[in-house]
Amino acid sequence: MPSISQSTDFYIGLSLAILSSAFIGSSFILKKKGLLKLAAQSQSVRAGQGGFGYLREWLWWVGMILMAVGEICNFTAYAFAPATLVTPLGALSVLVSAVLASYLLSEYLNLLGKIGCVVCLLGSTVIVLHAPKEGEIKDMNEMANRLKDAGFIIYIVIITLANLWLIFFVGPRFGQTNAMVYVLITGSIGSLSVMACKGLGVALKSTFNGHNELTNRYTWIILIAVIFCISIQMNYLNKALDIFNTSVVTPMLYVVFTTFVIIASAILFKEWNFMTVMDIVGVICGFGCVISGIFLLQAFKDLNLSKFQLVKQLEPKSSQQVDDELRSSLLEETRGRHSQNC
């Protein structure tokens, strides 16, 4: 059973994770709006082509500040709650992004998209109920031992080699046409930044509790890793947002990023060792619900479907309407054959 202190930490981390999602979801929209404004008014090289003209756009900076605040909340959340809880709650940023995009970027959110938002919320709730509430790392000595784990070292090597391949070989060829290239770079590197943020959170929390970890060399190594990884993330996230629709990038990034974080967290922090079979199944099912909700948001985003149209489709049709639709179908088929013969 988790202690009172662990339960308090859990709910502090949960609250910070929700706030983080709200800020980050809003930041996506403002940054995208800034990039669109720059593309319409400036002749400078776009971010998707390697340009940095967005640094002169104030709207982009507002989005960047919101993202920074969100990341600070997110970073602090990792100091109090397990990564298995904090990271999947990033789905809430997808909801915020989708809703705001429909108002500020005129990106249509249809009925299936709204259903997807509800499914994401339900999935997030299931994850919260089943996430691990104990088994956290207490100090940097334990963190240092975890970082030396052979499994995590192998994970870092695989991620590094894969990203070098994506950046220097795949990106130049397919980065402008396939959103998954930049999303994979951002998501996989992001998993390393989350692990580093978690370690830095442990150091700061231990320091505030009276055990100074600022003199520990691992604290500074982890801080450098956080800055380096986040810099790469921001660069390739900007490229993805500049080239592709927000409703494409945000859901894909959530799925890729969360999957990599759960894998890295399982390897480094062994959080799953403190969960019952029921809790593990609950987290997996909750994550599946969230992915399903995001799929509804993404796959059918261009479908013009409203509640009124759905009700109309479900209404029983008269024999005359059926006959008219049949005649129309036959006529279109006849015209198609005629055009092929010509």
Helices and strands as residue ranges (DSSP letters): H 4-41, G 47-49, G 53-56, H 58-80, H 83-86, G 88-90, H 91-104, H 111-130, H 140-147, H 150-165, I 166-170, H 171-174, H 179-208, H 217-243, H 246-268, G 271-274, H 277-299, H 307-314, H 319-341
